[in-house]
Amino acid sequence: NIVVVGSLNMDVVNRVGKHPLPGETIKGKGTDYIPGGKGANQAVAAARANASVRMVGAVGTDGFGKQLLTSLNRDGIDTTNVFVKDGTSGLAFITVNDQGENNIILSEGANGALSTADIQSISDTLCADAVLVQNEIPLETTYETIRSAYGKAARIYYNPAPAHPISKEILQMVDVLVLNETEASVVLNKVFTTHKEYVDAAKELVLLGAKSVILTLGPEGSIFVNENQSVRVPAFQVSAVDTTAAGDTFIGAFASIYAGENAMESLKFASAASAITVTRSGAQISIPTRQEIEEFLKH
Ligand code: ADP
């Protein structure tokens, strides 16, 4: 079973031809309300890949709160540990252009109220095969989750997104650190360009204490590094429509099948899942089921 501790957002998605410049007003091509948030997206990705998933997080007392819970329940996700906080739910204002590139403004709402005390009150539930956590809740809550899951969860996954530097103490408790290029640059305070530099960055993070590191490189694929091995899997070639939730799909799908030895197989499965996600618009609605992933891998 997988426990995801993280954000739940309602994504307000506007489609545009091109992104507006500062001071510019443009006409949109339509608006959709789509459940998102890195935490909830990763939970949905794991659940659709057939894992048994529990969500820990917070929604507001606004109308979106109930909608967010209902939508997770439809994927069979247990939401008994999602707290309801006075005020608005997390909102993400997303603009996607014709090239599938997105700009995002986050209004954290209830996600910002998920406290270290909340985590302490549910710490028993962190006895799981995998605990997944990101940076869309207060940093001290993320750190409390990692400290509290340490020794309880078989594997702790940390996706430091949005990017923030990581203390050595926290890094050493992480079993699988998953980052994209931007996050790796912030965490190591360096800029990378070549494939070798990416591999070196992942190796450096392992030397700093993470048990294993996955770097996702968009259409360039992904790299897995631990003490014993370094594995690279290219991305599947697809035509990208909207990259929202690509990384989240990757993490949820990976965590649903990774058991410590099968890094290569898990990377391929996660790459297939996220390749499907980028061919569809939106966050949670674009995440594929296990059956869709297996079909995709046959071709
Ligand atoms: P994030 O969404 O966190 O920025 P990435 O952009 O690195 O993460 O994407 C995560 C994974 O999704 C990649 O490792 C790759 O497997 C897949 N992916 C992303 N963009 C594409 C694309 N254009 N074509 C195929 N696969 C993609």
Boltz pocket constraint, residues with backbone or C-beta under 6 A from the ligand:
constraints:
  - pocket:
      binder: B
      contacts: [[A, 179], [A, 180], [A, 181], [A, 215], [A, 216], [A, 217], [A, 218], [A, 219], [A, 220], [A, 221], [A, 222], [A, 234], [A, 235], [A, 236], [A, 237], [A, 238], [A, 240], [A, 243], [A, 244], [A, 245], [A, 246], [A, 247], [A, 248], [A, 250], [A, 270], [A, 271], [A, 272], [A, 274], [A, 275], [A, 278]]
      max_distance: 6.0
